Amino acid sequence: MDCRKVSEVVFLYTDNEMDGELLVSFREHVSICPECARRTRYAERLVAIFRQRCIRATAPDRLRQRILTSLPHRRSFE
Ligand SMILES: [Zn+2]
């Protein structure tokens, strides 16, 4: 794998959608190339921030639903 290929597939790696030979050669290159190691860490951070924002945006609705459906005496409130 070379640097150009790493930048093409780095988000497969951060999404855990990389396996087999691709994953092996990706890790091999990242372990010997500081530039791609940095690129990979940056991509991981971006994905982590993105996921956190998504969770924060959807949590209130899902939490509310879970509370509503788990209330044992919901009918008495209606
Ligand atoms: Zn590289």
PDB file of the backbone (N, CA, C, O) and the ligand in Angstrom, with CONECT records:
HET     ZN  A 101       1
ATOM      1  N   MET A   1       0.840  -1.205   0.000  1.00  0.00           N
ATOM      2  CA  MET A   1       0.000   0.000   0.000  1.00  0.00           C
ATOM      3  C   MET A   1       0.878   1.260   0.000  1.00  0.00           C
ATOM      4  O   MET A   1       1.956   1.266   0.595  1.00  0.00           O
ATOM      5  N   ASP A   2       0.424   2.305  -0.656  1.00  0.00           N
ATOM      6  CA  ASP A   2       1.169   3.567  -0.624  1.00  0.00           C
ATOM      7  C   ASP A   2       0.304   4.668   0.008  1.00  0.00           C
ATOM      8  O   ASP A   2      -0.857   4.448   0.355  1.00  0.00           O
ATOM      9  N   CYS A   3       0.901   5.854   0.143  1.00  0.00           N
ATOM     10  CA  CYS A   3       0.227   6.940   0.857  1.00  0.00           C
ATOM     11  C   CYS A   3      -1.095   7.329   0.203  1.00  0.00           C
ATOM     12  O   CYS A   3      -2.061   7.654   0.893  1.00  0.00           O
ATOM     13  N   ARG A   4      -1.137   7.294  -1.118  1.00  0.00           N
ATOM     14  CA  ARG A   4      -2.350   7.699  -1.819  1.00  0.00           C
ATOM     15  C   ARG A   4      -3.490   6.720  -1.497  1.00  0.00           C
ATOM     16  O   ARG A   4      -4.633   7.116  -1.271  1.00  0.00           O
ATOM     17  N   LYS A   5      -3.134   5.434  -1.485  1.00  0.00           N
ATOM     18  CA  LYS A   5      -4.128   4.396  -1.186  1.00  0.00           C
ATOM     19  C   LYS A   5      -4.634   4.529   0.252  1.00  0.00           C
ATOM     20  O   LYS A   5      -5.821   4.344   0.524  1.00  0.00           O
ATOM     21  N   VAL A   6      -3.720   4.851   1.163  1.00  0.00           N
ATOM     22  CA  VAL A   6      -4.118   5.020   2.566  1.00  0.00           C
ATOM     23  C   VAL A   6      -5.169   6.116   2.677  1.00  0.00           C
ATOM     24  O   VAL A   6      -6.175   5.942   3.366  1.00  0.00           O
ATOM     25  N   SER A   7      -4.947   7.240   2.007  1.00  0.00           N
ATOM     26  CA  SER A   7      -5.896   8.347   2.101  1.00  0.00           C
ATOM     27  C   SER A   7      -7.229   7.971   1.471  1.00  0.00           C
ATOM     28  O   SER A   7      -8.265   8.527   1.837  1.00  0.00           O
ATOM     29  N   GLU A   8      -7.214   7.023   0.518  1.00  0.00           N
ATOM     30  CA  GLU A   8      -8.462   6.579  -0.112  1.00  0.00           C
ATOM     31  C   GLU A   8      -9.280   5.686   0.813  1.00  0.00           C
ATOM     32  O   GLU A   8     -10.510   5.741   0.815  1.00  0.00           O
ATOM     33  N   VAL A   9      -8.592   4.870   1.592  1.00  0.00           N
ATOM     34  CA  VAL A   9      -9.307   3.838   2.354  1.00  0.00           C
ATOM     35  C   VAL A   9      -9.328   4.095   3.856  1.00  0.00           C
ATOM     36  O   VAL A   9      -9.843   3.273   4.613  1.00  0.00           O
ATOM     37  N   VAL A  10      -8.768   5.239   4.305  1.00  0.00           N
ATOM     38  CA  VAL A  10      -8.639   5.452   5.743  1.00  0.00           C
ATOM     39  C   VAL A  10     -10.002   5.454   6.448  1.00  0.00           C
ATOM     40  O   VAL A  10     -10.097   5.047   7.606  1.00  0.00           O
ATOM     41  N   PHE A  11     -11.049   5.906   5.762  1.00  0.00           N
ATOM     42  CA  PHE A  11     -12.356   5.934   6.423  1.00  0.00           C
ATOM     43  C   PHE A  11     -13.024   4.553   6.467  1.00  0.00           C
ATOM     44  O   PHE A  11     -13.923   4.322   7.276  1.00  0.00           O
ATOM     45  N   LEU A  12     -12.587   3.648   5.606  1.00  0.00           N
ATOM     46  CA  LEU A  12     -13.006   2.253   5.763  1.00  0.00           C
ATOM     47  C   LEU A  12     -12.439   1.711   7.067  1.00  0.00           C
ATOM     48  O   LEU A  12     -13.092   0.971   7.803  1.00  0.00           O
ATOM     49  N   TYR A  13     -11.195   2.112   7.322  1.00  0.00           N
ATOM     50  CA  TYR A  13     -10.535   1.655   8.543  1.00  0.00           C
ATOM     51  C   TYR A  13     -11.234   2.208   9.779  1.00  0.00           C
ATOM     52  O   TYR A  13     -11.510   1.464  10.720  1.00  0.00           O
ATOM     53  N   THR A  14     -11.520   3.498   9.784  1.00  0.00           N
ATOM     54  CA  THR A  14     -12.149   4.102  10.962  1.00  0.00           C
ATOM     55  C   THR A  14     -13.585   3.609  11.149  1.00  0.00           C
ATOM     56  O   THR A  14     -14.117   3.659  12.258  1.00  0.00           O
ATOM     57  N   ASP A  15     -14.211   3.137  10.077  1.00  0.00           N
ATOM     58  CA  ASP A  15     -15.569   2.593  10.191  1.00  0.00           C
ATOM     59  C   ASP A  15     -15.564   1.099  10.481  1.00  0.00           C
ATOM     60  O   ASP A  15     -16.620   0.466  10.500  1.00  0.00           O
ATOM     61  N   ASN A  16     -14.388   0.533  10.706  1.00  0.00           N
ATOM     62  CA  ASN A  16     -14.255  -0.910  10.935  1.00  0.00           C
ATOM     63  C   ASN A  16     -14.797  -1.732   9.779  1.00  0.00           C
ATOM     64  O   ASN A  16     -15.315  -2.832   9.974  1.00  0.00           O
ATOM     65  N   GLU A  17     -14.675  -1.192   8.582  1.00  0.00           N
ATOM     66  CA  GLU A  17     -15.178  -1.930   7.425  1.00  0.00           C
ATOM     67  C   GLU A  17     -14.028  -2.455   6.580  1.00  0.00           C
ATOM     68  O   GLU A  17     -14.198  -2.777   5.404  1.00  0.00           O
ATOM     69  N   MET A  18     -12.882  -2.534   7.184  1.00  0.00           N
ATOM     70  CA  MET A  18     -11.715  -3.014   6.478  1.00  0.00           C
ATOM     71  C   MET A  18     -11.284  -4.335   7.089  1.00  0.00           C
ATOM     72  O   MET A  18     -11.203  -4.461   8.311  1.00  0.00           O
ATOM     73  N   ASP A  19     -11.008  -5.314   6.249  1.00  0.00           N
ATOM     74  CA  ASP A  19     -10.523  -6.578   6.797  1.00  0.00           C
ATOM     75  C   ASP A  19      -9.608  -7.283   5.785  1.00  0.00           C
ATOM     76  O   ASP A  19      -9.335  -6.763   4.702  1.00  0.00           O
ATOM     77  N   GLY A  20      -9.155  -8.447   6.158  1.00  0.00           N
ATOM     78  CA  GLY A  20      -8.331  -9.257   5.271  1.00  0.00           C
ATOM     79  C   GLY A  20      -7.026  -8.595   4.873  1.00  0.00           C
ATOM     80  O   GLY A  20      -6.388  -7.911   5.673  1.00  0.00           O
ATOM     81  N   GLU A  21      -6.643  -8.807   3.630  1.00  0.00           N
ATOM     82  CA  GLU A  21      -5.354  -8.319   3.139  1.00  0.00           C
ATOM     83  C   GLU A  21      -5.273  -6.802   3.144  1.00  0.00           C
ATOM     84  O   GLU A  21      -4.208  -6.231   3.382  1.00  0.00           O
ATOM     85  N   LEU A  22      -6.406  -6.146   2.879  1.00  0.00           N
ATOM     86  CA  LEU A  22      -6.406  -4.684   2.865  1.00  0.00           C
ATOM     87  C   LEU A  22      -6.026  -4.147   4.240  1.00  0.00           C
ATOM     88  O   LEU A  22      -5.213  -3.230   4.358  1.00  0.00           O
ATOM     89  N   LEU A  23      -6.622  -4.729   5.277  1.00  0.00           N
ATOM     90  CA  LEU A  23      -6.332  -4.292   6.642  1.00  0.00           C
ATOM     91  C   LEU A  23      -4.868  -4.554   6.994  1.00  0.00           C
ATOM     92  O   LEU A  23      -4.217  -3.713   7.613  1.00  0.00           O
ATOM     93  N   VAL A  24      -4.355  -5.708   6.603  1.00  0.00           N
ATOM     94  CA  VAL A  24      -2.965  -6.059   6.896  1.00  0.00           C
ATOM     95  C   VAL A  24      -2.021  -5.068   6.217  1.00  0.00           C
ATOM     96  O   VAL A  24      -1.100  -4.557   6.855  1.00  0.00           O
ATOM     97  N   SER A  25      -2.237  -4.795   4.945  1.00  0.00           N
ATOM     98  CA  SER A  25      -1.316  -3.899   4.245  1.00  0.00           C
ATOM     99  C   SER A  25      -1.494  -2.451   4.690  1.00  0.00           C
ATOM    100  O   SER A  25      -0.547  -1.665   4.664  1.00  0.00           O
ATOM    101  N   PHE A  26      -2.710  -2.106   5.096  1.00  0.00           N
ATOM    102  CA  PHE A  26      -2.950  -0.763   5.642  1.00  0.00           C
ATOM    103  C   PHE A  26      -2.135  -0.563   6.919  1.00  0.00           C
ATOM    104  O   PHE A  26      -1.415   0.424   7.068  1.00  0.00           O
ATOM    105  N   ARG A  27      -2.269  -1.533   7.843  1.00  0.00           N
ATOM    106  CA  ARG A  27      -1.554  -1.418   9.121  1.00  0.00           C
ATOM    107  C   ARG A  27      -0.052  -1.450   8.918  1.00  0.00           C
ATOM    108  O   ARG A  27       0.701  -0.761   9.606  1.00  0.00           O
ATOM    109  N   GLU A  28       0.370  -2.266   7.959  1.00  0.00           N
ATOM    110  CA  GLU A  28       1.791  -2.359   7.666  1.00  0.00           C
ATOM    111  C   GLU A  28       2.331  -1.000   7.242  1.00  0.00           C
ATOM    112  O   GLU A  28       3.369  -0.552   7.731  1.00  0.00           O
ATOM    113  N   HIS A  29       1.615  -0.347   6.327  1.00  0.00           N
ATOM    114  CA  HIS A  29       2.078   0.947   5.838  1.00  0.00           C
ATOM    115  C   HIS A  29       2.033   2.008   6.944  1.00  0.00           C
ATOM    116  O   HIS A  29       2.970   2.793   7.095  1.00  0.00           O
ATOM    117  N   VAL A  30       0.948   2.025   7.708  1.00  0.00           N
ATOM    118  CA  VAL A  30       0.809   3.030   8.764  1.00  0.00           C
ATOM    119  C   VAL A  30       1.911   2.874   9.820  1.00  0.00           C
ATOM    120  O   VAL A  30       2.364   3.856  10.408  1.00  0.00           O
ATOM    121  N   SER A  31       2.333   1.624  10.051  1.00  0.00           N
ATOM    122  CA  SER A  31       3.361   1.395  11.067  1.00  0.00           C
ATOM    123  C   SER A  31       4.743   1.884  10.624  1.00  0.00           C
ATOM    124  O   SER A  31       5.620   2.102  11.460  1.00  0.00           O
ATOM    125  N   ILE A  32       4.938   2.055   9.313  1.00  0.00           N
ATOM    126  CA  ILE A  32       6.254   2.511   8.848  1.00  0.00           C
ATOM    127  C   ILE A  32       6.211   3.933   8.293  1.00  0.00           C
ATOM    128  O   ILE A  32       7.255   4.501   7.973  1.00  0.00           O
ATOM    129  N   CYS A  33       5.018   4.513   8.176  1.00  0.00           N
ATOM    130  CA  CYS A  33       4.910   5.834   7.546  1.00  0.00           C
ATOM    131  C   CYS A  33       4.284   6.817   8.546  1.00  0.00           C
ATOM    132  O   CYS A  33       3.075   6.772   8.775  1.00  0.00           O
ATOM    133  N   PRO A  34       5.087   7.697   9.138  1.00  0.00           N
ATOM    134  CA  PRO A  34       4.581   8.650  10.147  1.00  0.00           C
ATOM    135  C   PRO A  34       3.476   9.542   9.597  1.00  0.00           C
ATOM    136  O   PRO A  34       2.543   9.892  10.319  1.00  0.00           O
ATOM    137  N   GLU A  35       3.575   9.908   8.332  1.00  0.00           N
ATOM    138  CA  GLU A  35       2.582  10.791   7.722  1.00  0.00           C
ATOM    139  C   GLU A  35       1.209  10.119   7.694  1.00  0.00           C
ATOM    140  O   GLU A  35       0.197  10.752   7.997  1.00  0.00           O
ATOM    141  N   CYS A  36       1.180   8.856   7.334  1.00  0.00           N
ATOM    142  CA  CYS A  36      -0.094   8.137   7.267  1.00  0.00           C
ATOM    143  C   CYS A  36      -0.592   7.758   8.659  1.00  0.00           C
ATOM    144  O   CYS A  36      -1.798   7.654   8.883  1.00  0.00           O
ATOM    145  N   ALA A  37       0.330   7.552   9.586  1.00  0.00           N
ATOM    146  CA  ALA A  37      -0.073   7.304  10.973  1.00  0.00           C
ATOM    147  C   ALA A  37      -0.808   8.531  11.494  1.00  0.00           C
ATOM    148  O   ALA A  37      -1.831   8.415  12.169  1.00  0.00           O
ATOM    149  N   ARG A  38      -0.272   9.715  11.173  1.00  0.00           N
ATOM    150  CA  ARG A  38      -0.888  10.977  11.592  1.00  0.00           C
ATOM    151  C   ARG A  38      -2.251  11.141  10.920  1.00  0.00           C
ATOM    152  O   ARG A  38      -3.225  11.548  11.554  1.00  0.00           O
ATOM    153  N   ARG A  39      -2.303  10.818   9.635  1.00  0.00           N
ATOM    154  CA  ARG A  39      -3.537  10.930   8.869  1.00  0.00           C
ATOM    155  C   ARG A  39      -4.618  10.019   9.471  1.00  0.00           C
ATOM    156  O   ARG A  39      -5.787  10.395   9.559  1.00  0.00           O
ATOM    157  N   THR A  40      -4.208   8.835   9.876  1.00  0.00           N
ATOM    158  CA  THR A  40      -5.148   7.869  10.441  1.00  0.00           C
ATOM    159  C   THR A  40      -5.677   8.341  11.785  1.00  0.00           C
ATOM    160  O   THR A  40      -6.872   8.233  12.059  1.00  0.00           O
ATOM    161  N   ARG A  41      -4.783   8.866  12.629  1.00  0.00           N
ATOM    162  CA  ARG A  41      -5.229   9.382  13.927  1.00  0.00           C
ATOM    163  C   ARG A  41      -6.204  10.541  13.741  1.00  0.00           C
ATOM    164  O   ARG A  41      -7.189  10.658  14.470  1.00  0.00           O
ATOM    165  N   TYR A  42      -5.918  11.397  12.758  1.00  0.00           N
ATOM    166  CA  TYR A  42      -6.781  12.538  12.472  1.00  0.00           C
ATOM    167  C   TYR A  42      -8.167  12.055  12.031  1.00  0.00           C
ATOM    168  O   TYR A  42      -9.189  12.574  12.480  1.00  0.00           O
ATOM    169  N   ALA A  43      -8.186  11.063  11.153  1.00  0.00           N
ATOM    170  CA  ALA A  43      -9.458  10.510  10.674  1.00  0.00           C
ATOM    171  C   ALA A  43     -10.239   9.887  11.811  1.00  0.00           C
ATOM    172  O   ALA A  43     -11.460  10.028  11.881  1.00  0.00           O
ATOM    173  N   GLU A  44      -9.543   9.200  12.705  1.00  0.00           N
ATOM    174  CA  GLU A  44     -10.208   8.587  13.849  1.00  0.00           C
ATOM    175  C   GLU A  44     -10.847   9.640  14.739  1.00  0.00           C
ATOM    176  O   GLU A  44     -11.955   9.455  15.240  1.00  0.00           O
ATOM    177  N   ARG A  45     -10.129  10.761  14.933  1.00  0.00           N
ATOM    178  CA  ARG A  45     -10.668  11.839  15.757  1.00  0.00           C
ATOM    179  C   ARG A  45     -11.901  12.443  15.124  1.00  0.00           C
ATOM    180  O   ARG A  45     -12.896  12.697  15.803  1.00  0.00           O
ATOM    181  N   LEU A  46     -11.838  12.675  13.811  1.00  0.00           N
ATOM    182  CA  LEU A  46     -12.977  13.242  13.095  1.00  0.00           C
ATOM    183  C   LEU A  46     -14.203  12.350  13.248  1.00  0.00           C
ATOM    184  O   LEU A  46     -15.302  12.826  13.532  1.00  0.00           O
ATOM    185  N   VAL A  47     -13.997  11.053  13.055  1.00  0.00           N
ATOM    186  CA  VAL A  47     -15.108  10.108  13.132  1.00  0.00           C
ATOM    187  C   VAL A  47     -15.677  10.071  14.539  1.00  0.00           C
ATOM    188  O   VAL A  47     -16.892   9.982  14.720  1.00  0.00           O
ATOM    189  N   ALA A  48     -14.792  10.140  15.548  1.00  0.00           N
ATOM    190  CA  ALA A  48     -15.247  10.118  16.940  1.00  0.00           C
ATOM    191  C   ALA A  48     -16.099  11.336  17.250  1.00  0.00           C
ATOM    192  O   ALA A  48     -17.135  11.221  17.904  1.00  0.00           O
ATOM    193  N   ILE A  49     -15.665  12.511  16.780  1.00  0.00           N
ATOM    194  CA  ILE A  49     -16.417  13.751  17.006  1.00  0.00           C
ATOM    195  C   ILE A  49     -17.767  13.667  16.307  1.00  0.00           C
ATOM    196  O   ILE A  49     -18.797  14.035  16.870  1.00  0.00           O
ATOM    197  N   PHE A  50     -17.745  13.174  15.067  1.00  0.00           N
ATOM    198  CA  PHE A  50     -18.960  13.051  14.279  1.00  0.00           C
ATOM    199  C   PHE A  50     -19.966  12.139  14.978  1.00  0.00           C
ATOM    200  O   PHE A  50     -21.150  12.465  15.063  1.00  0.00           O
ATOM    201  N   ARG A  51     -19.491  10.993  15.481  1.00  0.00           N
ATOM    202  CA  ARG A  51     -20.381  10.044  16.160  1.00  0.00           C
ATOM    203  C   ARG A  51     -20.969  10.659  17.421  1.00  0.00           C
ATOM    204  O   ARG A  51     -22.156  10.496  17.704  1.00  0.00           O
ATOM    205  N   GLN A  52     -20.128  11.374  18.184  1.00  0.00           N
ATOM    206  CA  GLN A  52     -20.606  12.000  19.413  1.00  0.00           C
ATOM    207  C   GLN A  52     -21.738  12.974  19.114  1.00  0.00           C
ATOM    208  O   GLN A  52     -22.744  13.016  19.823  1.00  0.00           O
ATOM    209  N   ARG A  53     -21.556  13.760  18.047  1.00  0.00           N
ATOM    210  CA  ARG A  53     -22.591  14.744  17.702  1.00  0.00           C
ATOM    211  C   ARG A  53     -23.875  14.053  17.297  1.00  0.00           C
ATOM    212  O   ARG A  53     -24.961  14.506  17.658  1.00  0.00           O
ATOM    213  N   CYS A  54     -23.770  12.963  16.553  1.00  0.00           N
ATOM    214  CA  CYS A  54     -24.946  12.206  16.121  1.00  0.00           C
ATOM    215  C   CYS A  54     -25.685  11.665  17.315  1.00  0.00           C
ATOM    216  O   CYS A  54     -26.910  11.765  17.391  1.00  0.00           O
ATOM    217  N   ILE A  55     -24.953  11.089  18.254  1.00  0.00           N
ATOM    218  CA  ILE A  55     -25.569  10.495  19.428  1.00  0.00           C
ATOM    219  C   ILE A  55     -26.267  11.575  20.240  1.00  0.00           C
ATOM    220  O   ILE A  55     -27.383  11.391  20.725  1.00  0.00           O
ATOM    221  N   ARG A  56     -25.581  12.710  20.377  1.00  0.00           N
ATOM    222  CA  ARG A  56     -26.169  13.792  21.155  1.00  0.00           C
ATOM    223  C   ARG A  56     -27.469  14.277  20.521  1.00  0.00           C
ATOM    224  O   ARG A  56     -28.424  14.608  21.223  1.00  0.00           O
ATOM    225  N   ALA A  57     -27.499  14.316  19.188  1.00  0.00           N
ATOM    226  CA  ALA A  57     -28.672  14.825  18.482  1.00  0.00           C
ATOM    227  C   ALA A  57     -29.850  13.870  18.566  1.00  0.00           C
ATOM    228  O   ALA A  57     -31.000  14.310  18.575  1.00  0.00           O
ATOM    229  N   THR A  58     -29.586  12.570  18.628  1.00  0.00           N
ATOM    230  CA  THR A  58     -30.690  11.613  18.584  1.00  0.00           C
ATOM    231  C   THR A  58     -31.059  11.087  19.964  1.00  0.00           C
ATOM    232  O   THR A  58     -32.136  10.516  20.136  1.00  0.00           O
ATOM    233  N   ALA A  59     -30.188  11.268  20.944  1.00  0.00           N
ATOM    234  CA  ALA A  59     -30.428  10.670  22.258  1.00  0.00           C
ATOM    235  C   ALA A  59     -31.727  11.133  22.918  1.00  0.00           C
ATOM    236  O   ALA A  59     -32.475  10.296  23.422  1.00  0.00           O
ATOM    237  N   PRO A  60     -32.024  12.436  22.933  1.00  0.00           N
ATOM    238  CA  PRO A  60     -33.224  12.870  23.659  1.00  0.00           C
ATOM    239  C   PRO A  60     -34.486  12.161  23.179  1.00  0.00           C
ATOM    240  O   PRO A  60     -35.287  11.713  23.999  1.00  0.00           O
ATOM    241  N   ASP A  61     -34.679  12.050  21.853  1.00  0.00           N
ATOM    242  CA  ASP A  61     -35.857  11.374  21.323  1.00  0.00           C
ATOM    243  C   ASP A  61     -35.916   9.904  21.716  1.00  0.00           C
ATOM    244  O   ASP A  61     -36.947   9.386  22.146  1.00  0.00           O
ATOM    245  N   ARG A  62     -34.768   9.254  21.550  1.00  0.00           N
ATOM    246  CA  ARG A  62     -34.750   7.828  21.853  1.00  0.00           C
ATOM    247  C   ARG A  62     -34.936   7.596  23.348  1.00  0.00           C
ATOM    248  O   ARG A  62     -35.606   6.653  23.769  1.00  0.00           O
ATOM    249  N   LEU A  63     -34.332   8.471  24.134  1.00  0.00           N
ATOM    250  CA  LEU A  63     -34.451   8.344  25.584  1.00  0.00           C
ATOM    251  C   LEU A  63     -35.898   8.543  26.007  1.00  0.00           C
ATOM    252  O   LEU A  63     -36.423   7.803  26.840  1.00  0.00           O
ATOM    253  N   ARG A  64     -36.528   9.541  25.429  1.00  0.00           N
ATOM    254  CA  ARG A  64     -37.922   9.839  25.748  1.00  0.00           C
ATOM    255  C   ARG A  64     -38.807   8.636  25.410  1.00  0.00           C
ATOM    256  O   ARG A  64     -39.673   8.239  26.189  1.00  0.00           O
ATOM    257  N   GLN A  65     -38.559   8.069  24.220  1.00  0.00           N
ATOM    258  CA  GLN A  65     -39.333   6.897  23.810  1.00  0.00           C
ATOM    259  C   GLN A  65     -39.154   5.743  24.774  1.00  0.00           C
ATOM    260  O   GLN A  65     -40.106   5.054  25.140  1.00  0.00           O
ATOM    261  N   ARG A  66     -37.891   5.547  25.179  1.00  0.00           N
ATOM    262  CA  ARG A  66     -37.620   4.424  26.070  1.00  0.00           C
ATOM    263  C   ARG A  66     -38.323   4.629  27.415  1.00  0.00           C
ATOM    264  O   ARG A  66     -38.860   3.686  27.997  1.00  0.00           O
ATOM    265  N   ILE A  67     -38.311   5.848  27.885  1.00  0.00           N
ATOM    266  CA  ILE A  67     -38.965   6.135  29.167  1.00  0.00           C
ATOM    267  C   ILE A  67     -40.468   5.926  29.032  1.00  0.00           C
ATOM    268  O   ILE A  67     -41.098   5.330  29.906  1.00  0.00           O
ATOM    269  N   LEU A  68     -41.047   6.424  27.923  1.00  0.00           N
ATOM    270  CA  LEU A  68     -42.483   6.292  27.711  1.00  0.00           C
ATOM    271  C   LEU A  68     -42.907   4.838  27.617  1.00  0.00           C
ATOM    272  O   LEU A  68     -43.910   4.439  28.209  1.00  0.00           O
ATOM    273  N   THR A  69     -42.131   4.033  26.861  1.00  0.00           N
ATOM    274  CA  THR A  69     -42.538   2.643  26.660  1.00  0.00           C
ATOM    275  C   THR A  69     -42.249   1.788  27.880  1.00  0.00           C
ATOM    276  O   THR A  69     -42.807   0.699  28.019  1.00  0.00           O
ATOM    277  N   SER A  70     -41.383   2.265  28.766  1.00  0.00           N
ATOM    278  CA  SER A  70     -41.040   1.437  29.923  1.00  0.00           C
ATOM    279  C   SER A  70     -41.851   1.817  31.156  1.00  0.00           C
ATOM    280  O   SER A  70     -41.751   1.162  32.193  1.00  0.00           O
ATOM    281  N   LEU A  71     -42.652   2.870  31.045  1.00  0.00           N
ATOM    282  CA  LEU A  71     -43.475   3.262  32.196  1.00  0.00           C
ATOM    283  C   LEU A  71     -44.530   2.192  32.457  1.00  0.00           C
ATOM    284  O   LEU A  71     -45.337   1.900  31.574  1.00  0.00           O
ATOM    285  N   PRO A  72     -44.539   1.614  33.631  1.00  0.00           N
ATOM    286  CA  PRO A  72     -45.478   0.516  33.897  1.00  0.00           C
ATOM    287  C   PRO A  72     -46.932   0.991  33.991  1.00  0.00           C
ATOM    288  O   PRO A  72     -47.842   0.231  33.661  1.00  0.00           O
ATOM    289  N   HIS A  73     -47.166   2.209  34.425  1.00  0.00           N
ATOM    290  CA  HIS A  73     -48.538   2.663  34.633  1.00  0.00           C
ATOM    291  C   HIS A  73     -48.864   3.825  33.709  1.00  0.00           C
ATOM    292  O   HIS A  73     -49.489   4.811  34.102  1.00  0.00           O
ATOM    293  N   ARG A  74     -48.410   3.670  32.441  1.00  0.00           N
ATOM    294  CA  ARG A  74     -48.547   4.770  31.513  1.00  0.00           C
ATOM    295  C   ARG A  74     -50.014   5.183  31.337  1.00  0.00           C
ATOM    296  O   ARG A  74     -50.310   6.372  31.220  1.00  0.00           O
ATOM    297  N   ARG A  75     -50.919   4.221  31.318  1.00  0.00           N
ATOM    298  CA  ARG A  75     -52.322   4.511  31.041  1.00  0.00           C
ATOM    299  C   ARG A  75     -52.917   5.468  32.069  1.00  0.00           C
ATOM    300  O   ARG A  75     -53.795   6.266  31.743  1.00  0.00           O
ATOM    301  N   SER A  76     -52.449   5.389  33.286  1.00  0.00           N
ATOM    302  CA  SER A  76     -53.016   6.232  34.327  1.00  0.00           C
ATOM    303  C   SER A  76     -52.680   7.713  34.109  1.00  0.00           C
ATOM    304  O   SER A  76     -53.306   8.595  34.697  1.00  0.00           O
ATOM    305  N   PHE A  77     -51.689   7.967  33.261  1.00  0.00           N
ATOM    306  CA  PHE A  77     -51.339   9.364  32.971  1.00  0.00           C
ATOM    307  C   PHE A  77     -52.115   9.919  31.795  1.00  0.00           C
ATOM    308  O   PHE A  77     -52.073  11.127  31.558  1.00  0.00           O
ATOM    309  N   GLU A  78     -52.821   9.087  31.051  1.00  0.00           N
ATOM    310  CA  GLU A  78     -53.471   9.556  29.826  1.00  0.00           C
ATOM    311  C   GLU A  78     -54.881  10.090  30.093  1.00  0.00           C
ATOM    312  O   GLU A  78     -55.564  10.523  29.165  1.00  0.00           O
TER     313      GLU A  78
HETATM  314 ZN    ZN A 101       2.212   6.795   3.880  1.00  0.00          ZN2+
END
